[in-house]
Amino acid sequence: MNSLMVVCVHIHFDICLPVFPNLLCSGLCLGAVFSSRLVKATVNPMYFCYCTFGKDLFPSPPTPRRWTGDSKIIVSSMKLLLLGRTVRRRFACAIVALLFTYVLAMPVFAGDWPEWGGPKRDFTVDNVSLASSWPDSGLRKLWNRTLGDGYSSIVAAGGRLYVMFCNGDLEHVAALDANTGETIWQHRYPAPFIEGTNVEEFGPGPLSTPLIVEPRIYAIGVTGILHCLDLGSGQVLWKHELIRELHGTNLFRGYSASPIGFDGSIIAPVGGPGRAVVAFAADDGSILWKKHDFAISHVSPIMIRVDDQQQLVVLGEKTIVGLDPVSGQSFWQHDHPIAGGYISSTPVWGHDGRLFFSGAYGEGSRCIHLKRTGEKTVADEIWHSARMRVHHSNVTRIGDYVYGPSGDFAAIKFMAVKIETGEVVWQDRRLGRASCLYVDGKVLALQEDGQLMLASLSPEELTIHSTAKLFDGRGWTAPTLVGNRMYVRNRKDIMAFELP
């Protein structure tokens, strides 16, 4: 994406001009600024108003800061307008220009990818159109660069990418220019491995995906070191060591759950007596609450709404729970007694009250129904099936069916399962272990060998429209989509592609 910073533009219209020419001129100015790809610019709309209408409305120039899309800025900007001298014609023009600029800026921020699973944490993408097929020549590669080891997925905001990787004994959190891949800032820190962690077989990580809650980014390394960094500069604001300091659980594969934000807090599984889940204050890292004793897993928590109540869903090794994100109080708990249950996929929530989750090594899939009765939430298991066993890829729900890869390290099959009954309606070996995004009624499926498929999923069949080889090496990291630009990585490189 292109990003724009207006530094010195001043168009002064004579007060005697009628309102319509003023609107026309300001519209032309804005149209020129936002033409072509610059529609994705991120600029404070009030700066345009200042540049266009001069000091009659502003005691001092507003900052040409990056536009965050926050409604609070709109409100404060309106207040700033009201503080100036009231010049009717120019005031009307400024209001129209402000609203026009806001409308133009809106599509940018709907495309950001701030956390694990994307804007809604469910690997679905809205407001993006995809072609029905790709050219035989493949996808256009925009850039490619060496990064470092790890499976942590890429997050994006405001024309930047944020990534985690490992080089030697150092873990890195870095901000990259989304247009070029060039490093903007980088924070690196020692992360010596903890005894009992297996890093030989599949690599040293990191595994967890950072969380962006502007103006900060939160990242947890494979040894459980949680950093809060300034999003703009990379400066460390606070940190905690979840294992060494808080005596959390050291999982065999290392720490991999991705943190989640809620109303001024950052919440993450930690592990240990009375601290299975911990909530930290987003601004200073102080502990807001820590509760529960259940064994944690590698799975990232999600936020759901049961009727009118927000609930935090955490999938542990042998249980799944719904918690109050404000206090940590338990709303419900449902056990799933298995061996090796810490290798599971992210739960999938539906507005029909059905919660699906799946795990490897004999666990299979379960679907429970959640319903509030008075002040309580009742969790009833609808079905359990050992046929679909999702390892560490994600599951996509479309209508009344869930789709995903099944299998551990043997032959992997891609399956379609009816959410009401657990019936497997089809399976297909053409699409094996893959991470999927649901976009524009289609699926972008990145297979572990670096091949990307454009496909359609239905209760009847898997239809593959196009394929493109993106890279060699292991591709266990889910892709990131910002507009029609896809960012992917393997254990060595990071790259950007344009999707038609």
C-alpha positions in Angstrom: 0.0 0.0 0.0 1.1 3.5 -0.6 1.2 5.8 2.4 1.1 9.6 2.1 2.2 12.4 4.4 1.2 15.9 3.4 4.0 18.2 4.4 3.5 21.6 2.8 0.3 22.3 0.8 -1.7 25.4 1.2 -4.6 26.3 -1.2 -6.4 29.5 -0.1 -9.8 30.2 -1.7 -11.1 33.8 -1.7 -14.0 34.3 0.7 -16.0 35.8 -2.1 -16.1 32.6 -4.1 -19.5 30.8 -4.0 -19.8 27.7 -2.0 -20.1 25.4 -5.1 -16.8 26.4 -6.6 -15.2 25.9 -3.2 -16.6 22.4 -3.0 -15.6 21.7 -6.6 -12.0 22.9 -6.0 -11.7 21.0 -2.7 -13.1 17.9 -4.3 -10.6 18.2 -7.2 -7.8 18.6 -4.7 -8.9 15.6 -2.7 -9.6 13.6 -5.9 -6.0 14.3 -7.1 -4.5 13.4 -3.8 -6.4 10.1 -3.5 -6.2 9.1 -7.2 -5.0 5.7 -8.3 -3.3 3.8 -5.5 -3.1 6.8 -3.3 -6.6 6.1 -2.2 -4.9 3.9 0.3 -3.2 6.9 2.0 -3.4 7.4 5.7 -3.6 11.1 6.4 -5.4 13.2 9.0 -8.5 14.6 7.1 -8.3 17.8 9.2 -5.0 18.6 7.6 -6.6 18.7 4.2 -9.2 21.1 5.6 -6.5 23.3 7.0 -4.5 23.2 3.8 -7.6 24.0 1.8 -9.3 26.7 3.9 -6.5 28.3 5.7 -6.3 29.8 9.2 -9.8 31.2 9.2 -10.9 27.9 10.7 -7.8 26.8 12.6 -5.8 28.7 15.3 -2.8 26.4 14.5 -2.2 23.7 11.8 -3.4 20.2 12.7 -0.7 17.5 12.5 -0.4 15.6 9.2 -0.3 12.5 11.3 -1.2 9.1 9.9 -5.0 8.6 9.9 -6.0 5.7 12.2 -9.6 5.5 11.3 -10.6 6.0 14.9 -14.0 7.6 15.3 -12.6 9.6 18.3 -10.4 11.5 15.9 -13.4 12.5 13.9 -15.1 13.8 17.0 -12.0 15.7 18.1 -11.5 17.1 14.6 -15.1 18.4 14.6 -14.5 20.1 17.9 -11.4 21.7 16.4 -13.5 23.1 13.6 -16.0 24.6 16.0 -13.3 26.3 17.9 -12.3 28.4 14.9 -14.0 31.6 13.6 -17.2 30.8 11.9 -17.0 31.6 8.2 -20.1 30.0 6.9 -19.1 29.2 3.4 -15.7 27.9 4.3 -17.1 26.0 7.3 -19.6 24.2 5.1 -16.8 23.3 2.6 -14.6 22.0 5.4 -17.3 19.8 6.7 -17.9 18.3 3.3 -14.2 17.9 2.7 -13.8 16.2 6.0 -16.6 13.7 5.4 -15.4 13.1 1.8 -11.9 12.4 3.0 -13.2 10.1 5.7 -15.2 8.1 3.2 -12.2 7.8 0.9 -10.0 6.7 3.7 -12.3 4.0 5.1 -11.4 1.1 2.8 -7.7 1.2 3.9 -8.3 0.3 7.4 -10.9 -2.4 6.7 -7.9 -4.2 5.1 -5.5 -4.1 8.0 -4.5 -7.5 9.5 -3.9 -6.7 13.2 -3.8 -10.2 14.8 -3.9 -13.9 14.5 -6.6 -14.9 12.0 -7.0 -11.4 10.6 -9.5 -8.5 11.4 -12.1 -10.9 12.9 -9.7 -13.6 14.1 -11.5 -16.2 12.0 -9.4 -16.1 8.7 -12.3 -14.5 6.7 -11.7 -11.3 4.7 -14.5 -8.9 3.7 -14.5 -6.2 1.0 -11.9 -7.8 -1.3 -12.7 -9.0 -4.8 -10.8 -11.8 -6.4 -10.6 -12.9 -10.0 -12.2 -16.3 -10.8 -8.8 -17.6 -12.1 -5.2 -16.7 -12.4 -3.0 -16.3 -15.5 -0.9 -19.3 -16.5 2.2 -17.2 -15.7 1.3 -17.2 -12.0 1.0 -14.4 -9.5 3.0 -11.2 -9.7 5.7 -11.2 -7.1 6.2 -7.7 -5.7 9.2 -8.3 -3.5 11.1 -11.0 -1.7 13.7 -10.8 1.1 15.5 -13.0 3.6 14.0 -12.9 7.0 14.8 -15.6 9.5 13.4 -18.7 11.1 10.0 -19.1 12.5 6.3 -19.8 11.9 4.8 -16.6 13.4 2.3 -15.1 10.9 2.5 -11.5 9.6 0.4 -8.7 10.9 -0.2 -5.4 9.1 -1.4 -1.9 9.9 -0.9 1.5 8.3 1.3 0.5 5.4 3.6 -1.6 7.6 4.1 -5.3 8.2 5.1 -6.6 11.6 6.9 -9.9 12.0 8.8 -12.1 14.4 11.7 -14.4 13.6 14.8 -16.0 15.0 18.5 -15.8 14.1 20.8 -17.8 16.3 20.0 -17.2 20.0 18.2 -13.9 19.3 14.5 -13.4 18.7 13.4 -10.4 16.6 10.3 -8.3 16.4 10.5 -6.0 13.3 8.5 -3.5 11.3 8.8 -3.6 7.5 7.7 -1.3 4.8 4.8 -3.2 3.1 5.7 -1.8 -0.3 9.3 -2.9 -0.3 10.0 -5.2 2.6 12.7 -2.9 3.9 13.2 -2.9 7.7 11.9 0.3 9.5 12.7 -0.8 13.0 13.8 -3.9 14.7 14.0 -5.1 18.3 16.1 -8.1 19.1 16.7 -9.9 22.4 18.3 -13.1 23.8 15.9 -16.0 24.0 17.9 -19.0 25.3 15.9 -22.2 25.0 14.4 -23.7 28.1 15.3 -27.3 29.0 12.5 -29.6 27.9 11.6 -27.7 24.7 12.0 -29.5 21.4 13.5 -27.2 18.8 15.5 -29.7 16.8 12.8 -31.4 14.8 10.7 -28.4 13.5 12.8 -25.4 14.2 13.3 -22.8 16.9 10.2 -20.6 16.3 8.9 -18.1 17.2 5.4 -19.5 16.8 3.0 -17.0 18.3 1.5 -14.1 16.2 1.9 -10.5 17.4 -1.2 -8.4 18.3 -1.6 -4.8 17.2 -3.7 -2.5 19.4 -2.6 0.9 18.4 -0.4 2.6 19.3 1.3 -0.6 20.6 2.2 -4.1 19.4 2.4 -7.1 21.7 4.6 -10.1 20.8 5.3 -13.4 22.7 8.4 -15.4 21.8 8.8 -19.1 21.8 10.3 -19.0 25.3 7.3 -17.0 26.6 8.9 -13.5 26.7 6.0 -11.0 26.2 7.0 -7.6 24.9 4.9 -4.5 24.5 6.5 -2.2 21.9 5.7 1.2 20.5 4.2 0.6 17.1 5.9 3.5 15.5 9.4 3.2 16.9 9.8 -0.3 18.3 10.7 1.1 21.7 10.1 -1.4 24.6 7.3 -0.1 26.8 7.1 -3.1 29.1 7.7 -6.9 29.2 7.0 -10.0 31.2 8.6 -13.5 31.1 5.6 -15.8 31.2 7.6 -18.9 32.1 10.7 -17.7 34.1 9.0 -14.8 35.8 5.4 -15.9 36.2 6.2 -19.6 36.4 4.0 -20.5 33.4 3.9 -23.8 31.6 6.8 -24.7 29.3 5.2 -26.7 26.5 7.2 -29.3 24.5 7.1 -27.3 21.3 7.5 -23.9 23.0 5.0 -21.1 23.5 2.7 -20.5 20.5 -0.6 -19.1 21.6 -1.3 -15.6 20.2 -2.4 -12.9 22.6 -5.9 -11.3 22.3 -7.0 -7.8 23.3 -10.1 -6.7 25.1 -11.1 -3.3 26.4 -7.7 -2.1 27.6 -6.3 -5.5 28.4 -4.1 -8.1 26.8 -5.0 -11.7 27.6 -2.8 -14.8 27.1 -2.6 -18.4 28.3 0.2 -18.8 30.8 -0.3 -22.0 32.8 0.3 -23.1 36.3 -1.9 -23.1 39.5 -4.2 -20.1 39.5 -2.7 -18.6 36.4 -3.9 -20.7 33.4 -5.0 -17.4 31.9 -3.6 -14.0 32.7 -4.9 -10.5 31.7 -2.4 -7.6 31.5 -3.1 -3.9 31.4 -2.4 -2.9 27.8 -0.7 0.4 28.8 1.7 -0.6 31.6 1.7 -4.4 31.8 0.3 -4.7 35.3 -1.7 -7.9 36.0 -5.4 -7.2 36.0 -6.4 -10.8 36.8 -5.0 -14.4 36.7 -7.2 -17.4 37.2 -7.8 -21.1 36.8 -5.7 -24.2 37.0 -6.3 -26.2 33.8 -3.4 -27.3 31.6 -2.9 -24.9 28.7 -2.3 -25.7 25.0 -0.7 -24.2 21.9 -4.1 -22.9 20.8 -4.9 -19.1 20.5 -8.0 -17.9 22.4 -10.9 -16.3 20.6 -13.6 -13.9 21.6 -17.3 -14.8 21.0 -20.7 -13.3 21.8 -23.2 -15.7 23.4 -26.5 -14.0 23.1 -25.6 -10.5 24.4 -22.5 -11.6 26.5 -18.9 -11.3 25.4 -17.0 -14.5 26.3 -13.3 -15.4 26.0 -12.9 -19.0 24.7 -9.7 -20.8 25.8 -8.9 -24.3 24.6 -6.8 -26.1 27.1 -5.1 -29.5 26.8 -8.0 -31.4 28.2 -10.8 -28.8 28.6 -12.4 -25.9 26.8 -13.7 -22.9 28.8 -15.6 -19.7 28.4 -14.4 -16.9 30.6 -15.5 -13.3 31.4 -12.7 -11.3 29.7 -13.2 -8.5 32.3 -12.7 -10.6 35.4 -11.6 -14.1 34.3 -14.7 -15.7 35.9 -15.7 -19.0 34.4 -19.0 -19.0 32.5 -18.8 -22.7 31.4 -16.4 -25.5 31.0 -16.5 -28.7 28.8 -13.9 -31.5 29.1 -12.4 -33.3 26.2 -10.2 -36.0 27.8 -7.5 -36.9 25.3 -3.8 -37.5 25.0 -1.7 -34.9 23.2 -4.5 -32.4 23.1 -2.2 -29.5 23.2 -1.9 -29.8 19.4 -5.2 -28.5 18.2 -6.6 -25.9 15.8 -8.3 -22.6 16.6 -11.9 -23.0 17.7 -14.6 -21.9 15.1 -17.7 -20.0 16.4 -21.0 -19.7 14.6 -23.8 -17.3 15.2 -26.1 -20.3 15.7 -24.4 -21.0 19.0 -22.3 -23.9 17.7 -18.6 -24.0 18.7 -16.4 -26.4 16.7 -12.8 -27.4 17.7 -10.5 -30.2 16.5 -7.2 -31.8 17.6 -4.7 -34.3 16.4 -3.3 -37.6 17.7 -6.7 -39.3 18.2 -8.6 -36.3 19.5 -10.9 -35.7 16.5 -13.5 -33.0 16.4 -16.2 -31.8 18.7 -19.1 -29.5 18.4 -20.8 -28.0 21.4 -23.8 -25.7 21.6 -23.7 -22.7 23.9 -26.9 -21.1 25.2 -27.5 -18.6 28.0 -30.2 -19.5 30.5 -30.7 -16.7 33.0 -27.3 -15.8 34.3 -25.7 -19.1 33.2 -24.3 -20.4 30.0 -25.1 -24.0 29.3 -22.6 -26.0 27.1 -24.0 -29.2 25.5 -21.9 -31.5 23.3 -23.7 -32.1 20.0 -21.3 -34.6 18.6 -17.8 -36.0 18.7 -16.0 -37.7 15.8 -12.5 -39.1 15.4 -12.6 -38.9 11.6 -11.6 -35.2 11.2 -8.4 -34.5 13.2 -7.0 -31.1 12.5 -3.3 -30.8 13.4 -2.3 -27.1 13.4 -3.9 -25.7 10.3 -7.1 -23.7 10.6 -10.8 -24.6 9.9 -13.2 -22.6 7.7 -16.9 -22.5 8.3 -19.1 -21.7 5.4 -22.8 -22.0 6.0 -23.6 -25.2 7.8 -20.3 -26.9 7.0 -16.8 -26.8 8.2 -13.8 -27.5 6.0 -10.2 -28.3 6.9 -7.3 -30.7 6.6 -7.4 -33.9 8.6 -4.4 -36.0 9.7 -1.2 -35.8 11.8 1.9 -36.7 9.8 0.5 -39.5 7.6 -1.5 -38.8 4.5 -3.5 -35.6 4.9 -7.0 -35.4 3.5 -9.1 -32.2 3.2 -12.6 -32.8 4.5 -16.1 -31.2 4.5 -18.1 -31.9 7.7 -21.7 -31.1 8.4 -21.8 -28.9 11.5 -25.1 -30.2 12.8 -24.2 -33.9 12.8 -20.4 -34.3 12.3 -21.0 -36.3 9.1 -18.1 -36.2 6.7 -19.7 -35.4 3.3 -16.5 -35.6 1.3 -12.7 -35.8 1.5 -10.1 -34.9 -1.2 -6.4 -35.6 -1.3 -5.7 -32.8 -3.8 -5.7 -30.3 -1.0 -3.8 -31.6 2.0 -2.4 -29.7 4.9 -3.1 -26.1 4.2 -3.9 -22.8 5.8 -7.0 -21.2 4.3 -8.5 -17.7 4.0 -12.2 -17.3 3.0 -12.4 -14.3 0.6 -15.1 -13.2 -1.9 -16.8 -16.6 -1.7 -13.6 -18.4 -2.5 -10.8 -20.0 -0.6 -7.1 -19.1 -0.8 -5.4 -22.3 0.5 -1.6 -22.2 1.1 -0.3 -25.7 1.2 2.7 -26.7 3.3 4.9 -27.1 0.2 4.4 -23.4 -0.8 1.7 -24.0 -3.4 -1.3 -21.6 -3.3 -4.7 -22.7 -4.6 -7.7 -20.6 -5.5 -10.7 -22.9 -4.8 -14.4 -23.1 -4.1 -15.8 -25.2 -1.2 -19.3 -26.5 -1.2 -21.1 -29.4 0.5 -20.8 -31.3 -2.8 -17.2 -30.9 -3.8 -13.8 -29.1 -3.8 -13.4 -27.1 -7.0 -9.9 -25.9 -7.8 -9.8 -22.9 -10.1 -6.0 -22.0 -10.2 -2.7 -22.9 -8.6 0.6 -21.0 -8.2 3.9 -22.0 -6.7 5.0 -19.3 -4.3 8.1 -20.7 -2.6 10.0 -23.8 -1.7 10.4 -25.0 1.9 7.9 -25.6 4.6 4.9 -23.3 4.6 3.2 -23.7 7.9 2.5 -20.0 8.3 -1.0 -18.8 7.4 -1.0 -16.1 4.7 -1.9 -12.4 5.4 -4.1 -10.5 3.0 -4.3 -6.7 2.9 -6.5 -5.6 0.0 -5.4 -7.7 -2.9 -1.9 -8.0 -1.7 -0.8 -11.3 0.0 2.1 -11.6 2.3 3.6 -15.1 3.0 6.7 -16.6 4.6 8.5 -19.8 4.9 11.3 -20.6 7.4 13.8 -18.4 5.5 12.1 -15.7 3.4 9.1 -13.3 3.4 7.5 -12.1 0.2 4.6 -10.2 -1.3 2.3 -11.1 -4.2 -0.5 -9.2 -6.0 -3.7 -11.2 -6.4 -5.8 -10.4 -9.5 
